[in-house]
Amino acid sequence: MKKTTTLIIIAVVAVLAIWAVTGYNGLVSMDEKVSNQWANVETQYQRRADLIPNLVNTVKGYAAHEQETLEGVIEARSKATQIKVDPADLTPEKLAEYQAAQGQLASALGKLLAITENYPDLKANQNFLELQAQLEGTENRINVARKNFNDTAREFNTAIRRFPKNILAGLFGFEKRAYFEAQAGAETAPTVEF
């Protein structure tokens, strides 16, 4: 009788240990996937930041008297590239700060592209057209990367909140990840005046 009871206890402990190990490893894999998706987001924002100096220099040759706009783009780029967020410590506040800096850069770029409408020679410049197309493509890539990050963060957040993995998540310190959200005023189309 004691032997049977001991075997049952060992079997239960073994099943719980296997569940804990596989559950923990699954959460680690999901956490790493969220971090990887964050790295993809940063890569796309960096791609945009890398395109900006070429775009500014191209416009500068045609629109030298638009110095304030050009400097605004350069300053916004500088601020946006200075903010670094550790994917392991991705709080809603840090993500909002990062997103705000990227939003300011997007706004400055919008102004830069708007002034180009006043320069027909610039609009016909092949280098400018290519840079503009690359920038548009990059903006699309940023949107896809942000969506993929949000999807992955949602999967992770759901997993750490569901029973019984929420017990493991609590024991091992897995915390909910923040999401990208629409910026304030994003529902209103910008007004462009010439």
PAZAPA-4460 file (N, C-alpha, C; in steps of 0.05 Angstrom, whole numbers, plus 32768, in hexadecimal, padded with zeros to 4 digits):
% residues 194
    n_x    n_y    n_z   ca_x   ca_y   ca_z    c_x    c_y    c_z   seq   type   mol
   8010   7FE8   8000   8000   8000   8000   8011   8019   8000     1      M     A
   8026   8019   8011   8038   8030   8012   8047   8034   7FF8     2      K     A
   804E   801E   7FEB   805C   801F   7FD2   804A   802C   7FBC     3      K     A
   8031   8025   7FBB   801E   8030   7FA8   801A   804E   7FAD     4      T     A
   8017   8055   7FC6   8013   8071   7FCD   802C   8081   7FC5     5      T     A
   8044   8076   7FCA   805D   8084   7FC3   805E   8087   7FA5     6      T     A
   8057   8072   7F96   8058   8073   7F78   8044   8088   7F6E     7      L     A
   802D   808A   7F7A   8019   809E   7F71   8024   80BB   7F77     8      I     A
   8030   80BE   7F8E   803B   80D9   7F95   8051   80E0   7F82     9      I     A
   8063   80CD   7F7C   8079   80D2   7F69   806E   80D9   7F4E    10      I     A
   8059   80CA   7F45   804D   80CF   7F2B   8041   80EB   7F2A    11      A     A
   8033   80F3   7F3F   8026   810E   7F40   803C   8123   7F40    12      V     A
   8051   811F   7F50   8066   8133   7F50   8074   8135   7F35    13      V     A
   8078   811E   7F28   8085   811E   7F0D   8074   812C   7EF9    14      A     A
   8059   8128   7EFA   8047   8135   7EE7   8048   8154   7EEC    15      V     A
   8047   815C   7F05   8048   8178   7F0C   8063   8185   7F03    16      L     A
   8078   8176   7F07   8093   8180   7EFF   8094   8183   7EE1    17      A     A
   808B   8170   7ED3   808B   8171   7EB5   8079   8189   7EAC    18      I     A
   8062   818C   7EB8   8050   81A2   7EB1   805E   81BD   7EB7    19      W     A
   806B   81BF   7ECE   8078   81D8   7ED5   808F   81DF   7EC2    20      A     A
   809F   81CB   7EBB   80B6   81CF   7EA9   80AC   81D7   7E8D    21      V     A
   8099   81C8   7E83   808F   81CF   7E68   8080   81EA   7E68    22      T     A
   8071   81EF   7E7D   8063   8209   7E7F   8076   8220   7E80    23      G     A
   808B   821D   7E91   809F   8232   7E93   80AE   8236   7E79    24      Y     A
   80B6   8220   7E6C   80C4   8223   7E53   80B2   822F   7E3D    25      N     A
   8099   8229   7E3E   8086   8236   7E2B   8084   8254   7E2F    26      G     A
   8083   825C   7E49   8082   8279   7E4F   809C   8287   7E47    27      L     A
   80B2   827A   7E4B   80CC   8285   7E43   80CD   8289   7E25    28      V     A
   80C4   8275   7E16   80C3   8277   7DF9   80B1   828E   7DF0    29      S     A
   809A   8291   7DFC   8088   82A6   7DF5   8094   82C2   7DFC    30      M     A
   80A1   82C3   7E13   80AE   82DC   7E1C   80C4   82E4   7E07    31      D     A
   80D3   82D1   7DFF   80E8   82D6   7DEB   80DC   82DE   7DD0    32      E     A
   80C5   82D3   7DC9   80B8   82DB   7DB0   80AF   82F8   7DB1    33      K     A
   80A5   8300   7DC9   809D   831C   7DCC   80B5   832E   7DC9    34      V     A
   80CB   8327   7DD5   80E4   8336   7DD3   80EE   8337   7DB6    35      S     A
   80EB   8321   7DA8   80F4   8321   7D8C   80E2   8333   7D7B    36      N     A
   80C8   8333   7D80   80B6   8344   7D71   80BC   8362   7D78    37      Q     A
   80C4   8367   7D90   80CC   8383   7D98   80E4   838B   7D88    38      W     A
   80F8   8379   7D85   8110   837E   7D76   8109   8384   7D59    39      A     A
   80F5   8376   7D4E   80EC   837B   7D33   80E0   8397   7D30    40      N     A
   80D1   83A0   7D44   80C6   83BB   7D44   80DC   83CF   7D44    41      V     A
   80F0   83CC   7D56   8106   83DE   7D57   8116   83DF   7D3D    42      E     A
   8119   83C8   7D30   8127   83C7   7D17   8119   83D8   7D02    43      T     A
   80FF   83D7   7D01   80F1   83E6   7CED   80F2   8404   7CF3    44      Q     A
   80F1   840C   7D0C   80F4   8428   7D13   8110   8431   7D0D    45      Y     A
   8124   8420   7D11   8140   8427   7D0B   8143   842B   7CED    46      Q     A
   8136   841A   7CDD   8136   841C   7CC0   812C   8438   7CB8    47      R     A
   8116   8440   7CC4   810B   845B   7CBE   811F   8470   7CC6    48      R     A
   812B   846E   7CDE   813E   8482   7CE7   8156   8483   7CD4    49      A     A
   815E   846C   7CC9   8175   846C   7CB7   816F   8479   7C9C    50      D     A
   8156   8478   7C93   814E   8484   7C7A   814C   84A3   7C7C    51      L     A
   8147   84AD   7C93   8141   84C9   7C97   8158   84DC   7C8E    52      I     A
   8171   84D6   7C96   8186   84E9   7C8E   8188   84EB   7C6F    53      P     A
   8185   84D5   7C61   8186   84D6   7C44   816F   84E7   7C39    54      N     A
   8157   84E3   7C44   8140   84F3   7C3B   8144   8510   7C41    55      L     A
   814D   8517   7C59   8152   8533   7C61   8166   853F   7C4E    56      V     A
   817C   8531   7C49   8191   853C   7C37   8187   8541   7C1B    57      N     A
   8176   852F   7C12   816B   8532   7BF7   8159   854B   7BF6    58      T     A
   8148   854E   7C0A   8135   8565   7C0B   8145   857F   7C0F    59      V     A
   815A   857D   7C1F   816A   8595   7C26   8175   85A2   7C0C    60      K     A
   817C   8593   7BF9   8187   859E   7BE0   8172   85AF   7BD1    61      G     A
   8159   85A8   7BD4   8143   85B6   7BC6   8135   85CB   7BD7    62      Y     A
   8135   85C6   7BF1   8124   85D7   7C02   8135   85E2   7C19    63      A     A
   814B   85EF   7C13   815E   85F8   7C27   8151   860C   7C3A    64      A     A
   813D   861B   7C31   8131   862F   7C42   811C   8622   7C55    65      H     A
   8118   8609   7C54   8106   85FB   7C66   8116   85EF   7C7D    66      E     A
   812A   85FE   7C86   813D   85F5   7C9A   812F   85EC   7CB4    67      Q     A
   811B   85FA   7CBD   810D   85F4   7CD6   8101   85D8   7CD4    68      E     A
   80F4   85D1   7CBE   80E8   85B7   7CBB   80FE   85A1   7CBA    69      T     A
   8113   85A7   7CAC   8129   8593   7CAA   8136   858E   7CC5    70      L     A
   813A   85A3   7CD5   8145   85A0   7CEF   8132   8592   7D02    71      E     A
   8118   8597   7CFE   8104   8589   7D0F   8105   856B   7D0A    72      G     A
   8108   8562   7CF1   810A   8546   7CEB   8123   853A   7CF7    73      V     A
   8139   8548   7CF5   8152   853E   7D00   8151   853C   7D1E    74      I     A
   8145   8550   7D2B   8142   854F   7D48   8130   8539   7D51    75      E     A
   8119   8535   7D43   8107   8520   7D4A   8114   8504   7D47    76      A     A
   8124   8501   7D32   8132   84E8   7D2D   8145   84E3   7D44    77      R     A
   8153   84F7   7D4C   8167   84F4   7D62   8159   84EC   7D7B    78      S     A
   8143   84F8   7D82   8134   84F1   7D9A   8129   84D4   7D99    79      K     A
   811F   84CD   7D81   8113   84B2   7D7E   8128   849C   7D80    80      A     A
   8140   84A2   7D76   8155   848D   7D77   8162   848B   7D92    81      T     A
   815F   849F   7DA3   816B   849E   7DBE   815B   848E   7DD2    82      Q     A
   8142   848A   7DCD   8131   847A   7DDF   8135   845D   7DDA    83      I     A
   813F   844E   7DED   8142   8432   7DEC   8131   8424   7E01    84      K     A
   8124   840F   7DF9   8112   8401   7E0B   811B   83E4   7E0C    85      V     A
   8120   83DA   7E25   8128   83BE   7E29   810F   83AD   7E27    86      D     A
   810E   8399   7E15   80F6   8389   7E11   80EE   837A   7E2A    87      P     A
   8101   8375   7E3C   80FA   8367   7E55   80EC   837A   7E69    88      A     A
   80EF   8394   7E65   80E3   83A7   7E77   80D1   83BB   7E67    89      D     A
   80BF   83AF   7E57   80AF   83BF   7E45   8095   83C7   7E53    90      L     A
   8096   83DD   7E62   807F   83E6   7E71   806E   83F7   7E5E    91      T     A
   8054   83FB   7E65   8043   840D   7E55   804F   8429   7E53    92      P     A
   805B   8432   7E69   8066   844E   7E69   807D   8450   7E56    93      E     A
   808F   843D   7E57   80A7   843D   7E45   809E   843A   7E28    94      K     A
   808B   8429   7E23   8081   8426   7E08   8074   843F   7DFE    95      L     A
   8065   844D   7E10   8058   8466   7E08   806D   847C   7E02    96      A     A
   8082   847C   7E12   8098   8490   7E0D   80A5   848B   7DF2    97      E     A
   80AA   8471   7DED   80B7   8469   7DD3   80A4   8470   7DBC    98      Y     A
   808B   846A   7DBF   8077   846F   7DAA   8074   848D   7DA6    99      Q     A
   8075   849D   7DBB   8072   84BA   7DB8   8089   84C5   7DA8   100      A     A
   80A2   84BC   7DAD   80B9   84C6   7D9F   80B7   84BE   7D81   101      A     A
   80AE   84A5   7D7C   80AB   849D   7D60   8094   84AC   7D52   102      Q     A
   8080   84B3   7D62   806A   84C3   7D57   8073   84DF   7D4F   103      G     A
   8084   84EB   7D60   808F   8506   7D59   80A0   8504   7D40   104      Q     A
   80AE   84EF   7D3C   80BE   84EB   7D24   80AC   84E8   7D0C   105      L     A
   8097   84D9   7D0F   8084   84D5   7CF8   8077   84F0   7CF1   106      A     A
   8071   8500   7D05   8065   851A   7D00   8078   852C   7CF1   107      S     A
   8091   852C   7CFA   80A6   853D   7CED   80AA   8534   7CD0   108      A     A
   80AA   851A   7CCB   80AD   850F   7CB0   8095   8518   7C9F   109      L     A
   807D   8517   7CAB   8065   8520   7C9C   8068   853D   7C93   110      G     A
   8073   854E   7CA4   8077   856A   7C9D   808B   856C   7C86   111      K     A
   80A0   855C   7C88   80B5   855D   7C74   80AA   8555   7C59   112      L     A
   809A   853F   7C59   808F   8536   7C40   807A   854A   7C35   113      L     A
   806C   8558   7C47   8059   856C   7C3E   8066   8583   7C30   114      A     A
   807D   858C   7C3A   808A   85A3   7C2D   8095   859C   7C12   115      I     A
   809A   8583   7C0D   80A4   857A   7BF3   8090   857F   7BDD   116      T     A
   8077   8582   7BE4   8062   8588   7BD0   8068   85A3   7BC2   117      E     A
   8076   85B4   7BCF   807C   85CF   7BC4   8093   85CF   7BB1   118      N     A
   80A0   85B8   7BAD   80B8   85B6   7B9D   80B6   85A1   7B87   119      Y     A
   80AC   85A9   7B70   80A7   8595   7B5A   80C1   8587   7B52   120      P     A
   80D7   8595   7B52   80F0   8588   7B4A   80F8   8572   7B5E   121      D     A
   80F3   8577   7B77   80F8   8563   7B8C   80E6   854B   7B89   122      L     A
   80CD   8550   7B84   80BA   853A   7B81   80C1   8528   7B69   123      K     A
   80CF   8534   7B55   80D7   8524   7B3E   80F3   8517   7B41   124      A     A
   8101   851E   7B56   811C   8513   7B5B   811A   84F5   7B61   125      N     A
   8128   84E5   7B52   8127   84C8   7B55   8130   84BF   7B70   126      Q     A
   8145   84CB   7B7B   814F   84C4   7B95   813A   84C9   7BAA   127      N     A
   812D   84E0   7BA9   8118   84E7   7BBC   8101   84D4   7BBA   128      F     A
   80F9   84CE   7BA1   80E2   84BB   7B9E   80E8   849F   7BA9   129      L     A
   8101   8497   7BA5   8109   847D   7BB0   8109   847D   7BCE   130      E     A
   8114   8492   7BDA   8115   8495   7BF7   80F9   8496   7C02   131      L     A
   80E8   84A5   7BF5   80CC   84A7   7BFE   80BE   848C   7BFD   132      Q     A
   80C3   847D   7BE8   80B7   8462   7BE5   80C2   844F   7BFB   133      A     A
   80DC   8451   7C01   80E7   8441   7C16   80DC   8449   7C31   134      Q     A
   80D7   8462   7C36   80CC   846C   7C4F   80AF   8462   7C52   135      L     A
   80A0   8463   7C3C   8084   8459   7C3D   8084   843B   7C43   136      E     A
   8096   842C   7C36   8098   840F   7C3C   80A0   840A   7C58   137      G     A
   80B2   841A   7C63   80BA   8417   7C7F   80A4   841C   7C92   138      T     A
   8094   8431   7C8C   807C   8436   7C9D   8069   841E   7C9E   139      E     A
   8066   8411   7C87   8055   83F9   7C86   8062   83E3   7C96   140      N     A
   807C   83E0   7C94   808A   83CB   7CA3   8088   83D1   7CC1   141      R     A
   8089   83EA   7CC9   8086   83F1   7CE5   806A   83E8   7CEF   142      I     A
   8056   83EE   7CDF   803A   83E6   7CE7   8038   83C8   7CEA   143      N     A
   8044   83B9   7CD8   8043   839C   7CD9   8052   8392   7CF2   144      V     A
   8069   839D   7CF7   8079   8395   7D0E   806B   839B   7D28   145      A     A
   805E   83B2   7D29   804E   83B9   7D41   8037   83A6   7D45   146      R     A
   8029   83A0   7D30   8013   838D   7D32   801D   8372   7D3B   147      K     A
   8033   8368   7D2F   803E   834E   7D37   8046   834F   7D55   148      N     A
   8052   8365   7D5D   8059   8367   7D7A   8041   8366   7D8B   149      F     A
   802C   8375   7D84   8013   8375   7D95   8007   8359   7D95   150      N     A
   8007   834B   7D7F   7FFC   8330   7D7E   800B   831D   7D90   151      D     A
   8026   831F   7D8F   8037   830E   7D9F   8034   8315   7DBD   152      T     A
   8033   832E   7DC3   802F   8337   7DDF   8014   832E   7DE9   153      A     A
   8000   832F   7DD8   7FE5   8325   7DE1   7FE6   8307   7DE7   154      R     A
   7FF3   82F7   7DD7   7FF5   82DB   7DDC   8003   82D5   7DF6   155      E     A
   8019   82E4   7DFB   8028   82E1   7E13   8018   82E9   7E2B   156      F     A
   800B   8301   7E2A   7FFB   830B   7E40   7FE4   82F8   7E46   157      N     A
   7FD8   82ED   7E32   7FC2   82DA   7E36   7FCD   82C1   7E44   158      T     A
   7FE4   82B7   7E3C   7FEF   829F   7E47   7FF6   82A2   7E65   159      A     A
   8001   82BA   7E6C   8009   82BD   7E88   7FF1   82C3   7E9A   160      I     A
   7FDA   82C9   7E8F   7FC3   82CF   7E9F   7FB0   82B7   7EA2   161      R     A
   7FB3   82A3   7E91   7FA2   828B   7E92   7FAB   8278   7EA8   162      R     A
   7F98   826B   7EB4   7F9D   8257   7EC8   7FA4   823D   7EB9   163      F     A
   7FB7   822E   7EC1   7FC8   822F   7ED8   7FE3   823D   7ED3   164      P     A
   7FE8   8246   7EBA   8002   8252   7EB5   8006   826D   7EC4   165      K     A
   7FF0   8279   7ECC   7FF3   8292   7EDC   8002   828C   7EF6   166      N     A
   8000   8274   7F00   800F   826D   7F18   802D   826D   7F12   167      I     A
   8034   8260   7EFC   8050   8260   7EF4   805A   827C   7EEE   168      L     A
   804A   828B   7EDF   8052   82A7   7ED8   8057   82B7   7EF1   169      A     A
   8046   82B4   7F05   804A   82C2   7F1E   8062   82B9   7F2D   170      G     A
   8067   829F   7F2D   807E   8294   7F3B   8099   829D   7F2F   171      L     A
   8099   829F   7F14   80B2   82A5   7F06   80B4   82C2   7EFC   172      F     A
   80A1   82D3   7F03   80A3   82EF   7EFD   809D   82F8   7EE1   173      G     A
   808E   82E8   7ED2   8085   82F0   7EB8   8070   8306   7EBB   174      F     A
   8074   831D   7EAD   8061   8333   7EB0   8055   833A   7E95   175      E     A
   803E   8345   7E96   802F   834D   7E7E   803F   8361   7E6E   176      K     A
   803E   835F   7E54   804C   8371   7E41   8039   8386   7E38   177      R     A
   8044   839E   7E33   8034   83B4   7E29   802F   83B1   7E0B   178      A     A
   801A   83BF   7E01   8013   83BF   7DE5   8019   83DA   7DD9   179      Y     A
   801D   83DA   7DBE   801D   83F4   7DB0   7FFF   83FC   7DAE   180      F     A
   7FFA   8415   7DB1   7FDF   841F   7DAF   7FDF   8437   7D9C   181      E     A
   7FC8   843D   7D91   7FC7   8454   7D7F   7FCD   846E   7D8F   182      A     A
   7FDB   8480   7D82   7FE2   8499   7D8F   7FCA   84AB   7D91   183      Q     A
   7FCA   84BC   7DA5   7FB5   84CF   7DA8   7FB1   84E0   7D8F   184      A     A
   7F99   84E2   7D85   7F94   84F1   7D6D   7F97   84E2   7D54   185      G     A
   7F9E   84C8   7D55   7FA3   84B8   7D3D   7F89   84B4   7D2D   186      A     A
   7F72   84B6   7D3B   7F59   84B2   7D2D   7F52   84CA   7D1B   187      E     A
   7F5F   84E0   7D1E   7F5A   84F8   7D0E   7F6F   84FB   7CF8   188      T     A
   7F66   84FE   7CE0   7F79   8501   7CC9   7F87   851C   7CCB   189      A     A
   7FA1   851C   7CC5   7FAF   8536   7CC7   7FA7   8549   7CB1   190      P     A
   7FA8   8563   7CB7   7FA2   8577   7CA3   7FBC   8581   7C97   191      T     A
   7FBD   8581   7C7D   7FD4   858A   7C6E   7FCC   85A2   7C5E   192      V     A
   7FDB   85B8   7C63   7FD5   85D1   7C55   7FEE   85DB   7C47   193      E     A
   7FEA   85E6   7C2F   8000   85F1   7C20   7FFC   860F   7C1B   194      F     A
***
